Amino acid sequence: MLSPATPPTATEEGDPAQNTRAFRRTLGQYPTGVTVIAARVGDQLLGMAVNSFAAVSLSPPLVLWSIRRESRSAPAFLRADHFAISILADNQIEVAQLFGAGAPDRFEQVPWHAGLGGAPLIRGAIAHLECRLHTTHDGGDHHVLIGEVLRHARLPGEPLLFSQGQYAVPANHPHLAGLASPAGASPEAGTPAMPGFLRLLSVASQRLSGAFQVHRDALDLSPAMARVLAVLHGAPSTPDTLEHATCLGRLSLEDALARLRGQGLIDSTPDGRHRLTPAGQNRREGLAARADQFTQEKLRGASPADVDAARRVMALLQDP
């Protein structure tokens, strides 16, 4: 019989009613896709980025999503007979940001076409679900809308993900990389086996990121906070600029900014931009110094020629 294990030390824990930001960070441990929910009510076009989307039933075909009661769009969405769900592709971060921030001209900046009930379908998405409003339910501070799917379409591409407060893209697990080649395929003599090479890159990235977290923890910084410090190190920035540059979701960005402000690491310029305080500049320089030392330790034993070759390969892989 197994003996009871000692519970792991939690990064954060407690009563979610007492700290909603911490609760949201815990919920962020569950990754989701990113969708744009859109509808037409009369002459009004509605659209917002949503990751509270889920399948409910195959027979009948039902899906759900939720919207905050205090959202200005909530009354109109509740009146809409139809709505459309566009599941965004991995190259549509800017689309997600436009609809996440509620940009007034978002439908002018993004190509779309009308679906059932006139609901906009976003071009470039990897799936479309055209729905008729089925039922609505009370979900605390949210309305839960269930739609009956009348028409669906699956398109090519990879999904955009949202995890731990930031946008992400899917990747096969490193242990599966060796299965990427077709059965029976073998590389030509003298040609590197790409699945093995890509597996090495994926494993190295994951392990390095995990190993460096101890340095962020030592400076009381989350990955999101560190990312914001890096951007503000260049120049004061608006929230929109920060959201775009950090690839953080708006709520996660606001959380990181609140925590940085609480530690006295940022303040605001007279025109409303965020900037580093002297303490923030020192913290950023301390993190950079740790990153340099960390890199030197990891590359110990590698020749300068090997490092230069690795840089060239990394640059080549980023070339579109």
Buried (B, 14 or more C-beta within 10 A) or exposed (E): EEEEEEEEEEEEEEEEEEBEBBBBBBEBEEEBBBBBBBBBBEEEBBBBBBBBBEEBEEEEBBBBBBBBEEBEBBEBBEEBBBBBBBBBBBEBBEBBBBBBBBBEEBBEEBEBEEBBBBBBBBBBBBBBBBBBBBEBEEBEEBBBBBBBBBEEEEEEBEBBBBBBBBBBEEBEEBEEBEEBBEEEEEEEEEEEBEBEEBBEBBBEEEEEEEEBBEBBEEBEBBBBBBBBBBBBBEEBBEBEBBBBBBBBBBBBBBBBBEBBBEBEBBBEEEEEBBBBBEEBBEBBEBBEEBBEEBEEEBEEEEEEEEEEEEEEEEEEEEEE
